[in-house]
Amino acid sequence: MKVFLDSSVWFAAAFSPGGGSGEVVRRSAARKATIVATKQVIAETVRNLQAKGNPVALERFFEFYAQARPTVVEPNPTQTKEAVAVINPKDAPILAGAKISNCQFLVTLDRRHFFTDEVAQFAQPTEIILPGELLKSISFL
C-alpha cells in the first residue's frame, strides 16, 4: 500500500501524536506501507512547526519522519501545471506528487482545497481521504 501524506497530516501528528494523523503515521510505518511525500510537504511541515515555536512538536515530527522513512517524489513543472488547472497553485505540487506516485490514498486535513469533484477526478485512481476515514477503511486495518 502507498499512502501520500500532506503536510497538514504531518503537522497534526507532530502536535497531537495520539490523534488520527499520528495514528496514520504509526500504522503506516508498522504495516510497512510506503509513505510518500514531496520536498515541499516536508519543508512546509518543518517551516510551520518552527513558526509555532514548539520544539517538542518539531522533534516529534523528525521522529515520525525517521520512523516512516517516506519516499520523496517530485513532480516536474508540466505535471504541476496540469494540477494547477484543478487546485490552487500552492497545493498543485502536492496533488501532482500524489498522482505521479500512484498512491492508493492522499491523506490530508485540507478540506477546502482537496475535497472538490475536480480534484478527486484529477487524482484518480488515488483516493483523497481524511486521516480518520483512512483509519476506518477496511484496507487499512
N, C-alpha and C positions, 0 to 999 in steps of 0.2 A: 504494500500500500504506500502511496506517495501523498503527502499532505503538505500543502503550501501554507505557511503561517504568515499572516500580515503583521505589521509592526504593532497594531492595536492588541493583538493576542500576546505577543512577547511582552509588551508593556504591562498589560493586565496581569500576566503570570508573575512578573517581577514584583509588582506591588501587592498582589494578593495570591500567593502561591497555593493557597487552599481552595481557590475558586476554580471555575470551569476552565479558564485558559491555562492555569498551572497544571491542572489535571490532564489536559490535552497534550501538553509538552511531555509530562511524565509518562503517560500511557504510550504516546508515540515512540518515545525513546525505549521504553520497556518492551514494546512489541517489535522493536527493530524496524519500525516503519521508516521510510525515507522522508525526512523532513526537509523541505525546500524553502529557500528564501532568496531574495536578491540582495546585492550590496546595499541598495537603497533602504530596504527594510531594516537591515542590521544597523546601518548608520542612523536612520531616523529613530530607531528604538533607543540607541545609546544617547543621541542628542536630546531626546525628550526626557529620558531618565536623568541626565545631567542637569537639565533645566529645572527639574523638580527638586534638585538638591538633596536627594535621598541616596546616600552611598550604600546603604543596605540593599535597596532595590536594585541598584546598578550592579552590585556584586552578585546578587541573586540571578540577574539576567545572564551574567557571564557563566555562572554555574549551570543554568539551564542550557545555555548555548553549548557548553562543553559536554554536557550530558546528551543533548540531542544531535550534536555534530551535523548541522544542516548542510545539505548540498546547496551551493550558491550558484545560481544561474543569472545570466544577464541577457535580456532581450536586446536585439540590435535596434537601431533607430527606426527601421521600417516596421518592425513588429510593434514598437512602442507607438508609432504614428497611427497604425491601424487601431490600436486600443483607444487612442485619443478620440476617435470617432464615436465612442460609446461611454466614455468616462472622463472625468476631469483630468487635465494633463499631469497633475501631481500623482494621481493614482494609476496612470496608464502603464508605467513600467512594472508595477506590481501585478496588474491584470495580465499584461503581456508575459511576465515571468511565469505566472501560474499556468498560462496557456501553453507556452513552449516546453514546460517541464512535464507535461502530460500527467499532472496530478489528478487524483480522484477528487480531492477536495481543496478548495481555497477557503481557509478558516479566517474569518475576520469579525470584528465587532463594529465595523463601519457600515451601518445600515443605510445611511444616507446615500453613499456613492456606489456601493457594490450590489445592493439588493434592488435592482431595476430589471425589467424584462430585457432591455437591450444588452445589459452587461451579462446577464445569465445566458442569453443566446450566444453572445460572442465567446464566452468561456467554455461552452460545451465542447467535450463531454465532462469537463471539470464542473463539479457542483459547488456553488458558493453557499457556505453554511456558517452558522454561529457556533462557538465552542460547545455550548450546552446541547445543541442539536446533534453535533458530531458525537458527543458522549452518549447520547441516547440511541445512536444509529446501531443497528444490528451488526453492520460490517465493522464496527469499531469496538465491539465488546471484547 
